[in-house]
């Protein structure tokens, strides 16, 4: 694996010594449980939206904000959460983020008005942004570098992917058996258990003792990412050519540009720009963004296709995607075993091409598709490939960071995946809407068969994106240094 140069590391604040955890896999278990919760809540509310609308009298715009409030806060505060874990302690930020997330879940589940639910979802997203970067840093710091750490990262990747994949199934079960409120309330007992595990098993570590938080940088990057995320999610309702949407997107880009300019002139920046001189960090994050743009859209379109075209119930749709959820876990857990022989770069390329083959297969879906041919087969191929690719990418990105920047780089990995997912879903939704067939005349099209051409085109676009990502990884990621598959040092 690559590592930061001594010159780069020397410029960072010396890390505060920390006591190695006595039970590293208990730390991994606790961190992964927290990551599962925050990723699950990106998608778990989807199937509950109709019930929420009926119960709380939400408008269509209000219903959209139940999803967007979480996504915008999650993406907007992620880098700030990552740096905060470096400066103020990984355990402290894990517990703070999980506490916010759990309390907001309880408030959302008990909401009596639409605005209360939207506010709770925003606080949930803030808690997730504080918590999520700390989870990856806790995992990488708990396990020594080498094969064991790679397996731990594979577990973290698998659990996070499983959280996103399980959202439709978990939400469908809870809505059908209990009510929409339990989509949020289920987080409370689980969150309390994970908090207890964190208090008992995590040990504090920080690498920025004596450093101040770069407040101007923190404000600019948070405002920029949140504005950009808001603009992206607004495209689903207003379209890409709407003036307000374009101004919002432009505002987000300008704020991020100003953030980069400020960071280049700050003595103790929130994000030292030198980390992007490490090829593995930059290339891996771009690749994660591209893979995330396809995987988030996959779950959305597969769930919608199963329910709208094949007439599955929410629970049936969730069950139909269980094999795909298992496939991403298997791929993520298999990756650490293959990396020593194949190399991280080669495995990432291979996994991405396997996923691209699955997306190409999925693009052949029809209105009378079968479970085996249009859900099971391509779904397993898509998710197994992404599982194989994501673990080496995360390992490359995090192993190339100095200890002082570990939390920041973890936040960057999560931000790349989240922003990639939001951008990909917005673009693919636009593509699907533009290429959908005409609605049947007279009485409409109750079977929603007209949506099939749009879904097929979305999967074709995803296939092209993944092929481009594979080419980029092959050319940009550090090359294996030897037969063992170790990566050459990136400059």
C-alpha positions in Angstrom: 0.0 0.0 0.0 1.1 3.6 -0.5 2.0 5.8 2.4 2.4 9.5 2.9 5.9 10.8 2.5 7.9 11.7 5.5 8.0 15.2 4.4 4.2 15.5 4.3 3.8 13.7 7.6 6.3 15.9 9.3 4.3 19.0 8.6 1.3 17.6 10.5 0.9 17.9 14.2 2.4 14.9 16.0 -0.2 12.5 17.0 -1.1 12.0 20.6 -0.1 8.5 21.7 -3.1 6.3 22.3 -3.4 2.9 24.0 -4.1 0.1 21.5 -7.5 -1.4 22.0 -7.5 -4.7 23.9 -10.2 -6.2 21.7 -9.8 -4.7 18.2 -12.6 -6.7 16.7 -15.0 -5.3 19.3 -14.0 -1.8 18.1 -14.6 -2.9 14.5 -18.0 -4.4 15.5 -19.0 -1.2 17.2 -17.8 1.1 14.4 -19.5 -1.0 11.7 -22.8 -1.1 13.6 -22.8 2.7 13.7 -22.0 2.9 10.0 -24.8 0.4 9.2 -27.3 2.7 10.9 -26.4 5.9 9.1 -26.3 4.3 5.7 -29.5 2.4 6.3 -31.3 5.6 6.9 -30.4 7.0 3.5 -32.9 4.6 1.9 -35.0 3.0 4.6 -37.7 5.7 4.6 -38.4 5.3 0.9 -41.2 2.7 1.3 -42.7 4.6 4.2 -43.2 7.8 2.3 -46.9 7.2 1.3 -47.8 6.3 4.9 -46.0 9.4 6.2 -47.9 11.6 3.7 -51.3 10.2 4.8 -50.6 10.4 8.5 -49.0 13.8 8.7 -50.7 15.5 5.7 -47.4 16.2 3.9 -47.4 17.9 0.5 -45.4 16.5 -2.3 -42.6 19.0 -1.6 -42.7 18.2 2.1 -42.4 14.5 1.3 -39.3 15.2 -0.8 -37.7 17.1 2.0 -38.1 14.1 4.3 -35.4 12.5 2.1 -33.5 15.6 1.1 -33.0 17.0 4.7 -31.1 13.9 5.7 -29.0 13.7 2.5 -28.0 17.4 2.5 -27.0 17.5 6.1 -25.2 14.2 5.8 -23.2 15.3 2.7 -22.7 18.9 3.8 -21.1 18.2 7.2 -19.1 15.1 6.4 -15.7 16.7 5.9 -16.1 18.8 9.0 -17.0 15.7 10.9 -13.9 14.0 9.7 -11.6 16.8 10.7 -13.4 17.1 14.1 -12.6 13.5 14.9 -8.9 14.2 14.3 -8.9 17.3 16.5 -11.3 16.4 19.3 -11.1 12.6 19.4 -12.6 9.7 17.4 -14.4 8.2 20.3 -15.9 11.5 21.4 -17.2 12.3 17.9 -18.5 8.7 17.4 -20.5 9.0 20.7 -21.7 12.6 19.9 -22.8 11.7 16.4 -24.5 8.5 17.4 -26.2 10.3 20.3 -27.6 13.0 18.0 -28.6 10.4 15.4 -30.5 8.3 18.0 -32.2 11.3 19.7 -33.3 12.6 16.3 -34.6 9.2 15.3 -36.8 9.2 18.4 -38.1 12.7 17.6 -38.8 11.8 14.0 -40.7 8.6 15.0 -42.9 10.6 17.4 -43.4 13.6 15.1 -47.0 14.9 14.9 -46.4 17.5 12.2 -44.6 17.4 8.9 -42.1 20.1 9.8 -41.1 18.2 12.9 -40.3 15.1 10.9 -38.2 17.1 8.4 -36.3 18.8 11.2 -35.6 15.5 12.9 -34.3 14.1 9.6 -31.9 17.1 9.2 -30.5 16.5 12.7 -30.2 12.8 11.9 -28.1 13.7 8.9 -25.9 16.0 11.0 -25.4 13.2 13.5 -24.6 10.8 10.7 -22.0 13.3 9.3 -20.2 13.5 12.6 -20.4 9.7 13.2 -19.6 8.2 9.8 -16.0 9.5 9.3 -15.1 8.4 12.9 -16.2 4.8 12.1 -13.7 4.3 9.4 -10.9 5.9 11.4 -11.7 3.8 14.4 -11.5 0.7 12.2 -8.2 1.5 10.6 -6.6 2.6 13.9 -7.8 -0.4 15.8 -6.2 -3.0 13.6 -2.5 -3.1 12.6 -1.5 -2.3 9.0 -1.5 -5.4 6.7 -3.9 -8.2 5.9 -5.8 -7.8 9.2 -6.5 -4.1 8.5 -7.6 -4.9 4.9 -10.1 -7.5 6.3 -11.4 -4.9 8.7 -11.9 -2.3 5.9 -13.6 -5.1 3.9 -16.0 -5.6 6.9 -16.7 -1.9 7.1 -17.3 -1.7 3.4 -19.6 -4.7 3.4 -21.6 -3.5 6.4 -22.0 0.0 4.9 -23.1 -1.5 1.5 -25.5 -3.9 3.3 -27.0 -0.9 5.1 -27.9 0.8 1.8 -29.1 -2.4 0.3 -31.2 -3.5 3.2 -33.1 -0.2 3.4 -36.0 -1.3 1.1 -36.4 -4.7 2.8 -36.2 -3.4 6.4 -38.6 -0.5 5.6 -41.1 -2.8 3.9 -41.2 -5.2 6.8 -41.6 -2.4 9.4 -44.3 -0.6 7.5 -46.3 -3.7 6.8 -46.0 -5.2 10.3 -46.0 -2.1 12.4 -46.2 1.5 11.0 -44.0 4.1 9.3 -42.9 5.4 12.7 -40.9 2.3 13.4 -38.7 3.0 10.4 -37.2 5.7 12.6 -37.9 4.3 16.1 -36.1 1.1 15.4 -32.9 3.1 15.5 -33.4 4.0 19.2 -32.8 0.6 20.9 -30.1 -0.2 18.4 -28.4 3.2 18.9 -28.5 2.8 22.7 -26.8 -0.7 22.4 -24.1 0.7 20.1 -23.6 3.7 22.4 -23.0 1.2 25.3 -20.6 -0.7 23.2 -18.8 2.5 22.3 -18.5 3.6 25.9 -17.1 0.1 27.0 -14.9 -0.8 24.0 -13.6 2.3 22.3 -10.5 4.2 23.5 -9.9 7.8 22.8 -7.4 8.9 20.2 -6.7 12.2 18.5 -4.0 13.6 16.4 -4.6 17.3 16.5 -3.9 18.2 20.1 -3.3 21.9 20.4 -4.6 22.7 16.9 -7.5 25.0 16.3 -10.3 24.2 14.0 -10.0 26.2 10.7 -13.3 28.0 11.2 -13.4 29.9 7.8 -12.6 26.6 6.0 -15.2 24.7 8.0 -17.9 27.3 7.2 -17.0 27.4 3.5 -16.8 23.7 2.9 -19.9 22.9 4.8 -21.9 25.6 3.1 -20.4 24.6 -0.3 -21.2 20.9 0.0 -24.7 21.5 1.5 -25.5 24.0 -1.3 -24.2 21.7 -4.0 -26.2 18.8 -2.5 -29.3 20.9 -2.3 -28.9 21.9 -5.9 -28.5 18.3 -7.0 -31.5 17.0 -5.2 -33.6 19.9 -6.5 -32.9 18.9 -10.0 -35.3 16.0 -9.5 -38.2 18.4 -9.1 -37.2 21.5 -11.0 -34.9 20.1 -13.7 -31.3 20.9 -14.6 -32.2 24.0 -16.7 -34.3 25.8 -14.0 -32.6 29.1 -13.2 -32.9 28.6 -9.5 -31.3 25.2 -9.8 -28.4 26.5 -11.9 -27.8 29.3 -9.5 -27.7 27.0 -6.5 -25.3 24.6 -8.3 -23.1 27.5 -9.3 -23.2 28.9 -5.8 -22.1 25.5 -4.4 -19.2 25.3 -6.8 -18.1 28.9 -6.1 -18.1 28.3 -2.3 -16.0 25.2 -2.8 -13.6 27.1 -5.0 -13.3 29.8 -2.4 -12.7 27.1 0.2 -9.8 25.8 -1.8 -8.3 29.3 -2.1 -8.6 29.9 1.6 -7.1 26.5 2.4 -4.0 27.2 0.2 -3.3 30.3 2.4 -4.1 29.0 5.9 -1.4 27.9 8.3 -3.5 25.1 9.8 -6.1 24.3 7.2 -9.2 22.1 7.6 -8.1 20.2 4.5 -4.4 20.3 3.7 -4.3 20.4 -0.1 -1.1 18.4 0.0 -3.2 15.2 0.5 -4.3 15.5 -3.1 -0.7 15.2 -4.2 -0.9 11.6 -3.1 -2.1 9.8 -6.2 -3.8 7.0 -4.4 -6.0 9.4 -2.3 -7.1 11.5 -5.3 -7.6 8.6 -7.7 -9.4 6.4 -5.2 -11.8 9.1 -4.2 -12.7 9.9 -7.8 -13.3 6.2 -8.4 -15.4 5.9 -5.3 -17.5 8.9 -6.5 -18.1 7.2 -9.9 -18.9 3.8 -8.4 -21.3 5.5 -5.9 -23.1 7.3 -8.7 -24.1 3.9 -10.1 -24.7 1.9 -7.0 -27.1 4.4 -5.3 -29.2 4.6 -8.5 -29.2 0.8 -8.8 -31.1 0.3 -5.6 -33.6 3.1 -6.5 -34.4 1.8 -10.0 -34.5 -1.8 -9.1 -36.9 -1.2 -6.3 -39.1 1.1 -8.4 -39.0 -1.4 -11.3 -40.0 -4.3 -9.1 -43.0 -2.4 -7.6 -44.2 -0.2 -10.5 -43.7 -2.6 -13.4 -43.6 -6.1 -11.9 -46.3 -5.2 -9.3 -44.3 -6.4 -6.3 -45.4 -5.3 -2.9 -42.8 -3.3 -0.9 -42.0 -6.4 1.2 -41.7 -8.6 -2.0 -39.4 -6.0 -3.6 -37.3 -5.9 -0.5 -37.1 -9.7 -0.4 -36.2 -9.8 -4.1 -33.2 -7.7 -3.5 -31.8 -9.7 -0.6 -29.6 -11.8 -2.8 -28.0 -8.6 -4.2 -27.4 -7.4 -0.6 -25.7 -10.7 0.2 -23.7 -10.5 -3.0 -22.2 -7.1 -2.0 -21.3 -8.5 1.4 -19.6 -11.5 -0.2 -17.7 -9.4 -2.6 -16.5 -7.0 0.1 -15.4 -9.9 2.3 -13.7 -11.8 -0.6 -11.7 -8.7 -1.7 -9.1 -8.8 1.2 -8.3 -12.5 0.3 -7.7 -11.6 -3.4 -5.8 -8.3 -2.9 -2.4 -9.9 -1.9 -2.4 -12.0 -5.0 -4.1 -9.7 -7.5 -3.2 -6.2 -6.2 -5.5 -3.5 -5.0 -5.6 -1.6 -8.3 -6.2 -4.7 -10.4 -8.9 -6.0 -8.1 -10.7 -2.6 -8.2 -10.6 -2.6 -12.0 -11.8 -6.2 -12.2 -14.6 -5.6 -9.7 -15.8 -2.5 -11.6 -15.8 -4.4 -14.9 -17.9 -7.2 -13.3 -20.3 -4.6 -12.0 -20.4 -3.0 -15.5 -21.4 -6.4 -17.0 -24.2 -6.7 -14.4 -25.5 -3.2 -15.3 -25.3 -4.0 -19.0 -27.4 -7.2 -18.4 -29.9 -5.2 -16.3 -30.3 -2.7 -19.2 -32.0 -5.5 -21.1 -35.0 -5.5 -18.7 -38.5 -5.7 -20.1 -42.0 -5.1 -18.9 -42.6 -8.8 -18.5 -39.3 -9.6 -16.9 -38.7 -12.5 -14.6 -37.2 -12.6 -11.2 -34.3 -14.8 -12.3 -33.5 -12.8 -15.5 -34.1 -9.2 -14.5 -33.6 -9.0 -10.8 -31.6 -11.9 -9.4 -28.9 -12.5 -12.0 -27.9 -8.9 -12.9 -28.4 -7.8 -9.3 -25.9 -10.3 -7.9 -23.4 -9.5 -10.6 -23.7 -5.7 -10.1 -23.3 -5.8 -6.3 -20.7 -8.5 -6.1 -18.5 -6.5 -8.5 -19.0 -3.2 -6.6 -18.2 -5.1 -3.4 -14.9 -6.3 -4.9 -14.0 -2.8 -6.1 -14.9 -0.7 -3.1 -12.8 -2.4 -0.5 -9.4 -2.0 -2.3 -10.4 1.6 -3.2 -11.1 2.5 0.5 -7.9 0.7 1.6 -5.8 2.7 -1.0 -7.3 6.0 0.1 -7.0 5.5 3.9 -3.6 3.8 3.9 -2.1 6.7 2.0 -3.0 9.3 4.7 -0.8 10.4 7.6 -2.2 9.7 11.1 -2.9 13.4 11.6 -5.2 13.4 8.5 -6.8 9.9 9.0 -10.2 11.3 10.1 -10.2 13.9 7.3 -9.4 11.2 4.6 -12.2 9.0 6.1 -14.6 11.9 5.8 -13.4 12.5 2.2 -14.1 8.8 1.3 -17.6 9.0 2.8 -18.2 12.4 1.1 -17.1 11.0 -2.3 -19.5 8.1 -2.0 -22.4 10.2 -0.7 -22.0 13.1 -3.2 -21.5 10.6 -6.0 -24.7 8.8 -5.1 -26.7 12.0 -4.9 -25.3 13.3 -8.2 -25.7 9.9 -9.9 -29.3 9.5 -8.8 -30.2 13.0 -10.0 -28.6 12.5 -13.4 -30.0 9.0 -13.9 -33.5 10.1 -12.9 -33.3 12.8 -15.5 -32.1 10.3 -18.1 -34.9 7.9 -17.2 -37.6 10.5 -17.3 -36.3 11.9 -20.7 -36.3 8.4 -22.4 -39.4 6.9 -20.8 -42.0 5.8 -23.4 -45.4 7.6 -23.9 -48.2 6.9 -21.4 -51.0 4.8 -22.7 -53.9 7.0 -23.9 -57.4 7.2 -22.4 -57.0 5.6 -19.0 -53.3 6.1 -18.5 -50.9 3.3 -18.0 -51.6 1.5 -14.7 -48.9 -1.1 -15.3 -46.2 1.7 -15.7 -44.8 -0.2 -18.7 -43.9 3.1 -20.2 -41.2 3.6 -17.6 -39.2 0.5 -18.8 -37.2 2.3 -21.6 -36.2 5.0 -19.2 -35.0 2.4 -16.6 -33.1 0.6 -19.3 -31.3 3.8 -20.5 -30.4 4.6 -16.9 -28.6 1.2 -16.6 -26.9 1.7 -19.9 -25.5 5.1 -18.7 -24.4 3.5 -15.5 -22.6 0.8 -17.5 -20.7 3.5 -19.5 -19.8 5.3 -16.3 -18.4 2.1 -14.7 -16.3 1.3 -17.8 -14.9 4.8 -17.7 -14.2 4.4 -14.0 -12.3 1.1 -14.7 -10.2 2.8 -17.4 -9.4 5.7 -15.0 -8.4 3.3 -12.2 -6.1 1.3 -14.5 -4.3 4.5 -15.7 -4.3 6.5 -12.4 -4.2 4.3 -9.4 -0.7 3.2 -8.2 0.6 0.2 -10.0 1.5 -3.1 -8.1 5.2 -3.0 -7.1 5.7 -6.7 -7.1 4.3 -10.2 -7.2 2.7 -9.8 -3.9 0.5 -7.1 -5.2 1.8 -4.3 -3.0 1.1 -0.9 -4.5 3.8 1.4 -5.8 4.1 4.6 -4.0 2.0 7.4 -5.4 3.4 10.8 -5.8 
